[in-house]
Amino acid sequence: VQLQASGGGLVQAGGSLRLSCAASGRTFSSYAMGWFRQAPGKAREFVAGITWTSTTNYADSVKGRFTISRDNNKKALYLQMNSLKSEDTAVYYCAARTSHLVVSAEYGYNYWGQGTLVTVSS
């Protein structure tokens, strides 16, 4: 599976962005998917995950502001980010794991995209 993240950019605090992740491979629909992020000087952290049946899970820091979704027909993963804060500034990565279930640990994911930078100005 190859993953390609896109949609990052510069946005003012309070604004919105939508990240996309295009996937290749025949078994995308059976994989759990996740979004992670890494801020400067910090470890990579879990943001949101979605199972193959679109059950979702979010980090507390983004609950109510971010929405993860997937389109299995298009082999695409999305992250709608609203009410952005300066602390959301990070490189965002999409990831896939060869399991139906979401986990928050990055070691649980088998495939990673290259990352897309989100910068939120205050």
C-alpha positions, 0 to 999 in steps of 0.5 A: 500500500502506498499513501500520499497525503495532501491538503496542508497549508497556512491558515489563520487560527479559527480557520479550516483545512481538509487533508486528503490521503490517496491510497493504492492497493486492492485491500484499502477497504479492509484496513483501519486508517489513521492520522498522526501529527508531529509538531516541531520538537515533539513526538509523533502523536495520534490524531484520529482513526477510522475502522473499515466500517467507518467507526471513528476514534479521536484524540481528546485534543481534537474531539469536536473540531476534527472529523475523519472519514473515508471513501473506500470506492475512491481509496481515500482518507480525509481529515476535516479540521475546523476551529484550528489552533496554533497548537495544531501546527504540525506535519500530518501523516496518514497511516494504514494498518493491516487490521480492521481495528484502530489503535493509537500507537504508531507502531501498530501501523504498517504503511505511512504517507510522506506527511503534509505540513499544516501551519496555523497562525495566531 
